[in-house]
Amino acid sequence: MVELTEDSPQVMDQLRSPDMLSCSVLDGYWILYELPNYRGRQYLLRPGQYRRFSEWGSMSGKVGSLNTMACSLNPATMEKIILFEDRNFQGRSVECSSDRPDFQSQLSRCNSVRVESGCFMLYERPNFQGQQFFLKRGDYPDMQSEGFSTSIKSCRMIPSHRGTYRIKIYEKEDHRGNMVELTEDTSQVMDQLRSPDMLSCSVLDGHWILYELPNYRGYWILYELPNYRGRQYLLRPGQYRRFSEWGSMSGKVGSLRRATDLY
């Protein structure tokens, strides 16, 4: 057993083991990373007991690093989204500060949303399935008129990320063919990859939003043009050997953007 009170870029060095199979979060909120130096898949740890790794959402006990969330000292600044049944923030509501795989029993429809802090991905079906919608901090009083679906059944909290963003994209499945590494937003993936398709990728750092159409035609166009276009997909740190693994029916990709509320 090891007790930590500050960030640890190399958990294995302190635990003397490649695995961390359980933990107790006594104070604050922590982000757990599968790889050292705050890289790889991320998991939010809130105060409480975790008797096995599946309880924080992992498929294994592989842990590379841990860091504290600065906002944990002030719960008011934690990631928070409120979904309302009716327009203009009326009717029944559901509040989320972490992943929620299914809230259809609490909310029959979603006509308005308020994101008080952080970024979230909304899904049309339970268990993070179906069409996805990226929302950052702000008010959305009428989801339908803004081009969003009113059938929202689950949501995923996107952990705040500090540091660099890195993704490798490939023109063929299984990480083959032409490869381009990106560290910034790109409005025209085809120009970078020299291919109309992106069939696999490796997300090394941070979370990314993938758009089917160029020029970020999706959620963000809500602020610049009358009607947003293009399906969106959340890419979390990890390996994607084929487009079906990020939920798409094809390898058609127009643009990529970092999942952050800093734009």
Secondary structure, 3 states (H helix, E strand, C coil): CCCCCCCECCHHHHHCCCECCCEEECCCCEEEEEECCCEEEEEEECCEEECCHHHHCCCCCECCEEEECHHHHCHHHCCEEEEEEEHHHEEEEEEECCCECCCCCCCCCCCEEEEEECEEEEEEECCCEEEEEEECCEEECCCCCCCCCCCCCEEEEECCCCCCCEEEEEEEHHHEEEEEEECCCECCHHHHHCCCECCEEEEEECCEEEECCCCCCCHHHHHCCCCCCCCEEEECCEEECCHHHHCCCCCECCEEEECCCCC
